[in-house]
């Protein structure tokens, strides 16, 4: 342990303890979503399961609720709903990661957790930090107990990447397949085209670039947070492309992959993963026979904000199980969420019901409907256009958010809304389309009114 690592290991818990009382007094503090102890949270990282314990890491800025230098925060759970805070696993304390321990992933083998991440370095000088002046290094940390760090090393520097790339090559997702190890890295070319690099290794340490995944025509200038996985015989490439036309400042979605991604292959139609305000940089992992995905319930560089008066910002989504419908992915809350439900209550058509701030709402509409939450957010569906719009009617709880919409491929016949103290996640047609947003209602029960159909309402308690 070097001196900087030793000091950060002492300083971060001190900052957390000093800010904890203020953070926990916030009425908008989430109840069952992963959130930072103090400060800032963004991308989920290193998702994995060891025995009966789930591990979730995340980008963590403990010193600044508006960002700051990134560490890896860490929580664990036995059920994906009740989360225990663990000590920060990775700190920016080496020459190869001194300006931020950026996003990455985990694999677990032989009782050891291998954490791959991007070490961010900004060299002093008059640089644009896109084509010059930045190091985005592939780094590896290991832990034998899943809690304490054993080692860190740098595996790849920018000079080791293929030619024609900017300094922006990051976010390693590593997995095992057919007796080998593979890694995908998001990249930005010098022509400002987004792409994903595919790497291969026999030992998890020495890597060779074997392929590039991209589209025939430019599709954004940078593909962040790639995730390549197989589901029921089809491979999918999830990415967060920057520079595409979409409702948010940046996109987030996936391509079906046709052919062998290690060689000749093509990417199918890009589909958005979430049509709401707050969803970015999702990562998935294999959990037995299912694939679980968690996203950041935020959006970088957005023109809307969140309150930070209590010293914290952002959260992750509820864990979602991915299932395949042809070349499309369906997202639904993991089954463990149902265990938190209280007694079922009717939500009659057109009546306003006072609900717990945390709730799980189910409905089976047969035509137009409107859901109003806390007298400030509405979800309106038009059967004739198969369109669903999420919009704020109370600017005080929106913090700059306005409206988002999605046109469904089929009439809406299933509606599920999962609410926490300051978030809403809307699942349409069994997860064929999702809209996620943060919102900031008045403290206390949330008034719900569903017109056009009836619903069933469950309170959620931990």
Secondary structure, 3 states (H helix, E strand, C coil): CCHHHHHHHHHHHHHHHHHHHHHHCCCCCCCCCCECCCEEEEEEEEEEEECCEEEEEEEEECCCCCCCCCEEEEEEECCCCCCEEEEEEECCCCCCCCCCEEEEEEEEECCEEEEEEEEEEECCCCCCCCCCCEEEEEEEEEECCCCCCCEEEEEECHHHCCCCEEEEEEEEEEEEECCEEEEEEEEEECCCCEEEEEEEECCCCCCEEEEEECCCCCCCCEEEEEEEEEECCEEEEEEEEECCCCCCCECCEEEEEEECCCCCEEECCCEECCCCCCCEEEEEEEECCEEEEEEECCCCCCCCCCCCCCCEECEECCCEEEEEECCEEEEEECHHHHHHEEEEEEECCCCEEEECCCEEEEECCCCCEEEEECCCEEEEEECCCCEEEEEECCHHHCCCCCEEEEECCCCCCCEEEEEECCEEEEEECCCCEEEEEECCCCCCCEEEEEECCCEEEEEECC
